[in-house]
Amino acid sequence: MATPGQRDYSAVRLTRHALERFVERFGVLPEDAEAALRTTLSRTRRLGRNPSNQAIAVLALHREKIVVAILNGASCLTVLTWPQFEPRMAEFGRTHLPRKRGRMLRRLSEPEASSES
């Protein structure tokens, strides 16, 4: 289960386009793509919503590489690298990079935190 501030989108429907882009952009073997993408989508951080088509962008990590997945409804439409998504941030309600991006990425990559305070 995702920690507070993170969301689990591992159960969404993966389109063929999203799987093909994941293989192409992140060097995953085609036969391993679905399982790897589902694992990647199990810990995400929401970046924003596109008001024109209600798609949402979520940030995740796969092998220490930033993955931006575009979801609409219960489907993952495509997968982008950070440089591909950055020019489109404004479409998702972001005018600048997320504040404290390094901390956010570390939290996505860390193992589940224990309940110690």
MARZA-762635 format. One record per residue: residue in three letters; x, y, z of N, C-alpha, C in turn. Coordinates in steps of 0.02 Angstrom, whole numbers, plus 50000, padded with zeros to 5 digits. Each point is the difference from the previous one (the first is absolute). Example, Ala and Ser with C-alpha at 12.3 -4.5 7.8 and 13.67 -1.06 7.14 Angstrom:
Ala506604971650390499555005950000500455006050000Ser499825005349964500425005950003499615005550037
END
This chain:
Met500424994150000499585005950000500445006250000Ala499795005149965500395006249995499985003950066Thr500535003750013500045004050061499605006549990Pro499865003850053499635006349992500335004649949Gly499605003049958500265004449947500164996349936Gln499974993350003500134996049941499374996149982Arg499954998249937499414996449977500214993749963Asp499584995050005500124993649967499554999449939Tyr500305000449941499634999349938500174993549964Ser500234995050037500224993749969499424996049970Ala499395001650018499434996249975499685003049938Val500275005649974499715003049940500104995649939Arg499585001149950500084996449937500595003049962Leu500454995849977500595002449963499864999349925Thr500035005549965499894999749928500624997349965Arg499914997449941500564997549961500505005649987His499755006049987500435005849988500455001350061Ala499714999950060500395001350060500544994750010Leu499834993749989500494994750006500565000649949Glu499825001749938500515000949948500465005950016Arg499725005550025500425005750018500444998450060Phe499754996150047500404998050058500604995849978Val499884995349955500554995949973500505004449964Glu499765004449958500425004449959500415004950042Arg499695003150048500325005550036500394997950062Phe499854994150027500324997950062500384993449994Gly500064997349939500424994249988499774993650033Val499354999250008499724994050031499874994949944Leu500094993750016499834994849951499254999749991Pro499764999149939499285000049987499604995050044Glu500294994250012499644995050041499975002050074Asp500445004450022500005002350070499665006750010Ala499795003249945499755006950003499395000850045Glu499504995749993499395000950039500144999550075Ala500364994950021500154999150072500435005850026Ala500495002249961500445005450022499625006650005Leu499565001449951499615006250002499514999950058Arg499694994450014499544999550057500375001250065Thr500604997150007500405001250060500195007350005Thr500185003149945500175007150000499415004350020Leu499414998449976499405003950015499724998750070Ser500294995450037499754998750067500215005550049Arg500505004049984500215005750042500085006149956Thr499505004250000500025005949957499845006250040Arg500155005649971499825006650028499635003749945Arg499435002650015499605003549950500315006849985Leu500075001549935500285006449978499485005249983Gly499444997949971499485004849981499484996949955Arg499495004149983499454997849957499945004749941Asn499874997149943499875003949939499255001449998Pro499795006350008499285001550004499634998849935Ser500345000049943499654999249937499784992849987Asn500374995050026499814993149988499994995750063Gln500105003150058499984996750065500554994850010Ala500514999949959500574995550009500425002550059Ile500314995450035500445001950054500704997549985Ala500495003650025500704998149993500254997850069Val500344994350002500294997650062500744998749991Leu500385001250052500724999150000500174993650036Ala500454996149971500234993750030500734999049984Leu500304994950028500694998349986500054992849977His500404998949948500164993349977500754999649992Arg500324995950041500734999349999500355006750004Glu499775004250046500285006650013499915005049942Lys499564998449953499835004649946499295002650011Ile499915006449986499345003050010499524997949945Val499424997750020499464998049955499415004550013Val499725002849947499375003750006499484996249960Ala499494997650035499464996349968499405004649993Ile499694999849942499395003849988499414995250004Leu499565001450048499434995650013499355003849984Asn499534996449974499345002849987499494994850021Gly499595001750049499534995050026500394994450032Ala499864993949979500334994150027500524997249952Ser500285004349957500494997749950500635004150001Cys500564996749989500645003449991500085001049925Leu499995006249978500025001449928500704999849971Thr500485002950036500685000249975500485000950058Val500644999149985500535000750049500535004549969Leu500225005150039500495004849975500605000350046Thr500565002249973500585001650041499895007250026Trp500395002150049499925006750026500125005449947Pro500544999549959500095005249949499435000449949Gln499664994549987499435000149955499395003350032Phe499934999250065499425002850035500095007450017Glu500615002050015500135006850024499685005649958Pro500054999849933499665005349961499244999850005Arg499724994650023499274999350005499735001150070Met500435001950046499785000950070499425005050005Ala500025005349961499475005050003499324997149983Glu499984995049955499374996749983499694996650061Phe500414998350049499784996550060499995004550061Gly499975006549989499935004750055500645001850036Arg500574998349973500655001650031500375005049957Thr500215005550030500385004949963500744999550013His500194996050051500714999250016500114993050028Leu500634998250009500174993550028499714999350070Pro499834993950020499754999050068500525002150051Arg499785003150053500445002250053500284993950036Lys500625000350018500344994550036499954993549961Arg500155000349936499954994149957500454994350023Gly500605001650024500474994950023499714996050058Arg499695003450047499704996750058499424995549977Met499605002649954499444996149975500244993649965Leu500535000549962500274994149966500304995050050Arg500345002550051500284995550051499444996250035Arg499455003450014499444996650033499694994649956Leu500005001149934499744995049955500474993949996Ser500655001250008500484994649992500154996350064Glu499855003050058500144996750064499534994250012Pro500254994950035499544994650019499465002750047Glu499474996350008499455002150043500275002150068Ala499795005950022500225002550065499664996150056Ser500384998850052499704996650057499585004950039Ser499624997750048499565004450038500365003750056Glu500674999750001500385003650051499965007549988Ser499985003950054499975007349993500605003350029
END
